[in-house]
């Protein structure tokens, strides 16, 4: 269960002293400054008949969460500092209940001049690994902690051409459950160049190199990718982006097998038991990758969005996997106060294990929600979600149904310039 909290609206609340302290550490600039603080407080109740999304559900889990979200920023003519934070206290009643604190903390600093832009960011995330379009579907639902450090530099080479260099360091650890997940790290370096073909059309070329390693160093992978992208906006209501490319992944790790410590005839006769032996194994793979997204605003009240992608992704399964994702969503505003939305998400991972077996675990979810604005700073949301998992273990599919209701209050927005 991931609390649904909107951090992008109004708010200050009790986060204001923390936001002011963090942003105040940035050196003051001589130019005009703009400070913005937004804070929201939300409570959410959910009833789920299979929270862990396993083959045999132990029963219904009821969850109550209290969350506070903060978005704070400080801007000048050539720099910007952003802080995003979410803290959610979760209380559960039911089989396998696990009270916990989920959250997210991110800090980003950018510096710019007429030709260059530099960005440095860090983020810490703890969640339940349950959102299908961002979850590691190779492992069961459970606590996941991710630490990310990223940096980027972009430079304008001309009025139409720009180049970018970016690096990212990720560390991911899993809690209990799931017992079969392994902690890993993934480091990547990418470079790209983009060309603005026309006012509403641009093309780009991107190449990247990434290194994956389990924390126990039982498996290592390197992945090289290259892709050509295209984006175009037909109008303010209709836009599309598409990229096509290829990848190559090489993996080295330990493979286990049973061997007889003596002559094979002793094990065949049952006098000696086989023992487990480990040997180095190597695999490699290559293929096509793509990323497609489109947004279409049917009218002033209706929005449609679609995305599909195939890429190489790090995984708690101990290897890099080929991840296929698809998402479709629609939202409609019946009035200024009432809004409905529906979405479908699907994710499938394909990988060859070092033991020689091929697995294709998948998860799907469909959700429907209604939100009502009760006052200028108070809203209520009710929703239903159906989730399904297949292929994690042969013949052991899983289903889950959940209903939820949440109430959110937005503190008055703090906006000051000097």
C-alpha positions as a printed Julia matrix, in Angstrom:
418×3 Matrix{Float64}:
   0.0     0.0     0.0
   1.36    3.32   -1.07
  -0.44    6.33    0.39
  -1.91    8.63   -2.22
  -0.7    12.1    -1.31
  -0.57   15.15   -3.57
   2.44   17.26   -2.68
   2.1    19.74   -5.5
  -0.6    22.05   -4.18
  -0.74   24.55   -1.33
   0.77   24.26    2.08
   3.16   25.28    4.76
   2.14   23.74    8.11
   4.7    22.3    10.47
   7.11   21.63    7.56
   7.87   25.37    7.25
  10.71   25.5     9.83
  12.38   22.43    8.26
  12.04   23.81    4.73
  13.38   27.19    5.74
  16.33   25.58    7.5
  17.3    23.41    4.5
  16.83   26.11    1.9
  18.56   28.63    4.11
  21.82   26.71    3.82
  22.12   27.82    0.19
  24.25   30.96   -0.28
  22.19   34.09   -0.8
  22.21   35.64   -4.25
  22.24   39.3    -5.11
  19.35   38.85   -7.55
  15.62   38.63   -6.79
  14.54   35.51   -4.96
  11.26   33.66   -4.88
  10.37   31.3    -2.01
   7.5    28.82   -2.21
   6.33   26.37    0.45
   3.42   23.97   -0.06
   2.2    21.42    2.48
  -0.68   18.95    2.64
  -1.96   16.59    5.31
  -3.88   13.43    4.39
  -5.38   10.38    6.03
  -6.28    7.21    4.13
  -8.14    4.01    4.97
  -7.83    0.88    2.81
  -9.24   -2.63    2.95
  -7.33   -5.19    0.84
  -8.11   -8.91    0.57
  -4.53   -9.81   -0.49
  -2.07   -7.08    0.43
   1.06   -9.16   -0.27
  -0.38  -10.32   -3.65
   0.45  -14.01   -3.03
  -1.18  -17.2    -4.33
  -2.93  -18.06   -1.05
  -4.1   -14.96    0.76
  -4.03  -15.09    4.56
  -7.04  -12.78    4.79
  -8.14   -9.18    4.6
  -5.81   -6.43    5.73
  -7.13   -3.07    6.94
  -4.71   -0.15    6.77
  -4.89    3.38    8.15
  -2.23    5.93    7.21
  -1.51    9.53    8.13
   0.71   11.45    5.71
   2.26   14.87    5.39
   3.84   16.09    2.16
   6.02   19.11    1.51
   7.19   20.86   -1.65
   9.59   23.77   -1.08
  11.63   25.77   -3.55
  13.87   28.8    -3.77
  14.59   30.43   -7.15
  16.85   33.18   -8.41
  17.76   34.22  -11.92
  20.51   31.6   -12.23
  19.85   28.99   -9.53
  17.08   26.93   -7.98
  16.81   24.73   -4.89
  13.97   22.23   -4.47
  13.0    20.07   -1.54
  10.32   17.36   -1.73
   9.39   15.27    1.28
   6.68   12.8     2.24
   6.28   11.04    5.58
   3.54    8.46    6.06
   2.79    6.57    9.27
   1.05    3.26    8.46
  -1.01    1.19   10.92
  -2.35   -2.25    9.89
  -4.86   -4.74   11.29
  -4.95   -8.26    9.89
  -2.82  -11.36    9.21
   0.85  -10.44    8.86
   0.25   -6.86    9.96
   3.33   -4.63    9.83
   3.18   -1.11   11.2
   5.78    1.02    9.47
   6.8     4.48    8.35
   7.08    5.05    4.6
   8.48    8.17    3.07
  10.44   10.06    0.49
  13.03   12.82    0.84
  14.58   14.53   -2.15
  16.82   17.59   -2.54
  17.9    19.11   -5.84
  20.14   22.07   -6.69
  20.54   23.61  -10.15
  22.88   26.34  -11.41
  22.68   27.93  -14.84
  24.26   30.53  -17.09
  23.3    31.48  -20.67
  24.96   28.34  -22.09
  25.3    25.79  -19.29
  23.09   24.15  -16.7
  24.28   21.99  -13.79
  22.07   19.81  -11.6
  22.85   17.76   -8.5
  20.18   15.76   -6.7
  19.73   13.13   -4.02
  16.71   11.1    -2.94
  15.83    8.52   -0.29
  12.69    6.41   -0.77
  11.05    3.76    1.41
   7.88    2.14    0.06
   5.99   -1.17   -0.17
   6.99   -1.95   -3.8
   3.3    -2.14   -4.76
   2.79    0.36   -7.6
   2.77   -1.8   -10.73
   4.29    0.74  -13.14
   7.26    1.34  -10.82
   7.57   -1.94   -8.87
  10.17   -4.67   -9.26
   7.7    -7.37  -10.31
  10.33  -10.13  -10.04
   9.97  -10.1    -6.25
   6.95  -10.16   -3.95
   5.56   -7.04   -2.33
   7.41   -5.85    0.72
   9.56   -3.07    2.1
  11.96   -1.49   -0.37
  14.54    1.22    0.35
  16.22    3.13   -2.47
  19.0     5.73   -2.26
  19.78    7.75   -5.37
  22.47   10.31   -6.17
  22.41   11.99   -9.58
  24.22   14.74  -11.42
  23.81   16.27  -14.87
  25.38   18.89  -17.11
  23.79   20.31  -20.24
  25.16   22.86  -22.69
  23.56   24.78  -25.52
  25.78   24.4   -28.59
  23.63   26.61  -30.8
  20.09   27.93  -31.0
  18.89   24.47  -32.03
  21.48   22.01  -30.72
  22.17   21.04  -27.1
  24.16   18.27  -25.4
  23.74   16.59  -22.0
  25.82   14.34  -19.75
  24.22   12.58  -16.75
  25.28   10.06  -14.1
  23.17    8.2   -11.55
  24.11    6.02   -8.57
  21.37    3.78   -7.1
  21.37    1.54   -4.02
  18.31   -0.65   -3.36
  17.64   -2.86   -0.33
  14.65   -5.09    0.5
  13.11   -5.94    3.85
  10.95   -8.82    5.07
   9.05   -9.94    3.1
  10.18  -10.84    0.45
  12.9   -13.34    1.46
  13.94  -14.13   -2.13
  14.95  -10.56   -3.03
  18.62   -9.53   -3.07
  20.0    -6.05   -2.45
  21.79   -4.45   -5.4
  23.48   -1.33   -6.71
  23.25    0.14  -10.19
  25.46    2.93  -11.6
  24.88    4.52  -14.99
  26.42    7.15  -17.25
  24.59    8.58  -20.26
  25.28   11.17  -22.94
  22.92   12.68  -25.46
  22.52   15.36  -28.08
  19.24   16.92  -29.19
  18.27   19.0   -32.22
  15.19   21.22  -32.45
  14.05   20.5   -35.98
  11.13   22.92  -35.84
   9.32   24.96  -33.23
   7.23   21.94  -32.14
   9.51   19.08  -33.25
  12.81   17.79  -31.87
  15.03   14.73  -32.32
  17.7    13.33  -30.01
  20.4    10.68  -29.89
  21.26    9.05  -26.55
  23.82    6.45  -25.42
  24.35    4.99  -21.96
  26.51    2.53  -20.05
  25.42    0.99  -16.74
  26.91   -1.41  -14.2
  24.81   -3.67  -11.98
  26.07   -5.64   -8.98
  24.41   -7.48   -6.11
  25.54   -6.4    -2.65
  26.75   -9.96   -1.99
  28.7    -9.78   -5.3
  27.13  -13.01   -6.59
  26.23  -11.43   -9.93
  27.5    -8.56  -12.08
  26.15   -7.1   -15.32
  27.07   -4.37  -17.78
  24.53   -2.9   -20.19
  25.18   -0.66  -23.19
  22.25    1.12  -24.83
  21.77    3.51  -27.73
  18.53    5.08  -28.95
  17.16    7.68  -31.37
  14.21    9.76  -30.2
  11.54   11.98  -31.72
   8.98   14.28  -30.12
   6.27   16.44  -31.67
   3.37   18.54  -30.43
   0.56   18.75  -32.98
  -1.29   21.21  -30.77
  -1.64   22.27  -27.16
  -3.92   19.24  -26.67
  -2.0    16.54  -28.54
   1.67   15.55  -28.15
   3.76   12.42  -28.8
   7.28   11.21  -28.06
   8.97    8.07  -29.38
  12.44    6.57  -29.07
  13.85    3.4   -30.66
  17.16    1.71  -29.97
  19.04   -1.41  -28.97
  20.8    -2.82  -25.93
  23.43   -5.39  -25.05
  23.77   -6.95  -21.59
  26.58   -9.19  -20.35
  26.23  -11.0   -17.01
  28.72  -12.96  -14.89
  27.78  -14.77  -11.68
  27.76  -17.94   -9.61
  25.72  -20.98  -10.66
  25.03  -23.85   -8.28
  25.03  -27.55   -9.16
  25.06  -30.88   -7.35
  28.28  -32.92   -7.52
  29.37  -36.17   -5.92
  32.42  -35.76   -3.63
  33.53  -39.32   -4.57
  33.04  -41.47   -7.63
  29.52  -40.98   -9.11
  28.68  -44.63   -8.37
  28.81  -43.94   -4.61
  26.11  -41.25   -4.95
  24.07  -43.44   -7.32
  24.11  -46.25   -4.75
  23.11  -43.86   -1.95
  26.3   -44.29    0.11
  27.26  -40.61   -0.24
  25.04  -37.55   -0.56
  25.73  -35.03   -3.34
  26.96  -31.6    -2.26
  26.3   -28.17   -3.71
  29.13  -26.7    -5.78
  29.35  -23.21   -7.29
  30.92  -22.33  -10.61
  31.23  -19.16  -12.66
  28.57  -18.71  -15.34
  28.29  -16.15  -18.14
  25.31  -15.03  -20.17
  24.73  -12.28  -22.71
  21.76  -10.89  -24.53
  20.81   -8.14  -26.92
  17.62   -6.79  -28.38
  15.47   -3.83  -29.32
  14.13   -1.26  -26.89
  11.56    1.51  -27.24
   9.69    4.18  -25.36
   6.39    5.63  -26.56
   4.15    8.15  -24.81
   1.2    10.18  -25.99
  -1.15   12.63  -24.31
  -4.4    13.83  -25.81
  -6.81   16.32  -24.3
 -10.19   15.43  -25.73
 -11.79   18.64  -24.44
 -11.48   21.04  -21.54
 -12.69   18.37  -19.1
 -11.27   15.09  -20.46
  -7.62   13.95  -20.63
  -6.25   10.73  -22.14
  -2.71    9.39  -21.78
  -0.88    6.29  -23.01
   2.69    5.01  -22.61
   4.57    1.83  -23.47
   8.23    0.98  -23.02
  10.79   -1.81  -23.2
  14.13   -1.34  -21.46
  16.8    -3.1   -19.44
  16.2    -2.56  -15.72
  18.01   -3.56  -12.49
  16.14   -6.07  -10.33
  16.0    -7.64   -6.9
  16.08  -11.02   -8.64
  19.89  -10.77   -8.81
  20.12  -10.01  -12.54
  19.24   -7.24  -14.99
  15.86   -7.91  -16.58
  14.07   -6.83  -19.75
  11.15   -4.77  -18.48
   8.02   -4.27  -20.62
   5.59   -1.68  -19.24
   2.28   -0.3   -20.46
   0.0     2.32  -18.94
  -3.25    3.92  -20.06
  -5.25    6.49  -18.13
  -8.25    8.75  -18.53
  -9.66   11.52  -16.36
 -12.86   13.55  -16.62
 -14.12   16.52  -14.64
 -17.88   16.41  -14.26
 -17.77   19.85  -12.65
 -15.33   22.16  -10.93
 -15.76   20.07   -7.77
 -16.17   16.46   -8.99
 -13.57   14.47  -10.95
 -13.21   10.8   -11.95
 -10.18    8.91  -13.25
  -9.4     5.39  -14.42
  -6.06    3.75  -15.19
  -4.61    0.42  -16.3
  -0.98   -0.58  -15.7
   0.94   -3.65  -16.79
   4.55   -4.69  -16.22
   6.36   -7.86  -17.31
  10.0    -8.82  -16.68
  11.89  -11.35  -18.78
  15.25  -12.77  -17.73
  17.48  -15.78  -18.06
  18.65  -16.93  -14.64
  22.2   -18.21  -14.18
  20.67  -21.59  -13.37
  19.46  -21.84  -16.94
  15.73  -21.27  -16.36
  13.74  -18.54  -18.1
  11.11  -16.64  -16.11
   8.52  -14.02  -17.13
   6.75  -12.66  -14.03
   4.05  -10.05  -14.64
   1.71   -7.79  -12.73
  -1.38   -5.86  -13.82
  -3.68   -3.42  -12.07
  -6.85   -1.5   -12.85
  -8.0     1.38  -10.68
 -11.02    3.66  -10.6
 -11.32    6.73   -8.36
 -13.6     9.68   -7.68
 -12.55   12.89   -5.99
 -14.71   15.68   -4.59
 -13.62   19.13   -3.51
 -15.4    19.81   -0.24
 -13.86   23.24    0.27
 -11.07   25.34   -1.2
  -8.51   23.48    0.93
 -10.28   20.16    1.66
 -10.96   17.21   -0.67
 -12.11   13.58   -0.37
 -11.28   10.65   -2.66
 -12.73    7.14   -2.94
 -11.31    4.38   -5.11
 -11.23    0.71   -6.11
  -8.23   -1.26   -7.42
  -7.87   -4.75   -8.84
  -4.37   -6.28   -9.03
  -3.07   -9.52  -10.51
   0.31  -11.26  -10.55
   1.4   -14.18  -12.73
   4.59  -16.08  -13.46
   6.49  -15.4   -10.22
   6.14  -19.14   -9.5
   4.72  -21.76  -11.92
   0.96  -22.1   -11.5
   0.8   -19.63   -8.63
  -1.08  -16.58   -9.85
  -2.43  -14.07   -7.36
  -5.38  -11.67   -7.23
  -6.19   -8.74   -4.96
  -9.09   -6.32   -4.53
  -8.92   -3.14   -2.5
 -11.21   -0.24   -1.66
 -10.03    3.0    -0.12
 -11.16    6.42    1.01
  -8.89    9.38    1.79
  -9.27   12.9     3.1
  -6.73   15.63    2.29
  -6.24   19.13    3.68
  -4.0    21.69    1.97
  -2.39   24.29    4.2
  -2.3    27.88    2.93
   0.46   28.33    0.36
   3.47   30.42    1.34
   4.81   32.46   -1.59
   7.25   35.32   -1.09
   9.62   37.28   -3.3
  12.36   39.7    -2.38
